[in-house]
Amino acid sequence: MQVKIHKSYRDIVSVCDSNLLGKIFEEGERQLDVRESFYEGDEVFEKELLEIMKSFSCEDATFNIVGENSVKCALNAGIITQEGIKEIQGIRFALGLM
């Protein structure tokens, strides 16, 4: 999985499954653009990603999460709920605001 931290007045943690990087998914008028400039960062495994997510969940952070593995990790970290998960072309994604 890829994780990238965007520093601003509120940190933005972008996370995606590596195999989705650079792809665009469309369904009707909705679009999910897994842009490399936003999502490409450090390649991490689940354990490290869990630690990062838990750490940033204690701060004033926003999470953008795309992909089955990334969403599952965010659920395990407790930063999103099942109700907050959406899909476009079968690709799961979620946003979290802490």
Residue pairs with C-beta under 8 A, 6 or more apart in sequence:
1 15
1 16
1 17
1 18
1 43
1 44
1 45
1 46
1 49
1 67
1 69
1 70
1 73
2 14
2 15
2 16
2 17
2 18
2 21
2 39
2 40
2 41
2 42
2 43
2 44
3 13
3 14
3 15
3 41
3 42
3 44
3 49
3 52
4 13
4 14
4 38
4 39
4 40
4 41
4 42
5 11
5 12
5 13
5 14
5 41
5 56
6 12
6 13
6 14
6 38
10 60
10 61
10 62
11 56
11 59
11 60
11 61
11 62
12 61
12 62
12 63
12 64
13 52
13 53
13 56
13 61
13 62
13 63
13 64
14 38
14 39
14 41
14 63
14 64
15 39
15 49
15 53
15 63
15 64
15 65
15 66
15 67
15 70
15 73
15 74
16 34
16 39
16 65
16 66
16 67
16 70
17 66
17 67
17 68
17 69
17 70
18 43
19 67
20 34
20 66
20 67
20 91
21 34
21 36
21 39
21 40
22 34
22 35
22 36
23 34
24 31
24 32
24 33
24 34
25 31
25 32
25 34
25 88
25 89
25 91
26 32
26 88
26 89
27 88
27 89
30 88
31 88
32 66
32 88
32 89
32 91
32 93
34 66
38 64
39 64
39 66
44 52
46 69
46 73
49 70
49 73
50 73
50 76
50 77
53 63
53 73
53 74
53 77
53 79
54 77
54 78
54 79
56 63
56 98
57 77
57 78
57 79
57 96
57 98
58 98
59 98
60 98
61 98
62 95
62 96
62 97
62 98
63 74
63 79
63 80
63 94
63 95
63 96
63 97
63 98
64 93
64 95
65 71
65 74
65 80
65 93
65 94
65 95
65 96
66 91
66 92
66 93
67 91
67 92
67 93
68 92
71 80
71 85
71 92
71 93
71 94
74 80
74 94
74 96
75 81
75 82
75 85
79 96
79 98
80 94
80 96
84 94
84 95
84 96
85 92
85 93
85 94
86 92
86 93
86 94
87 93
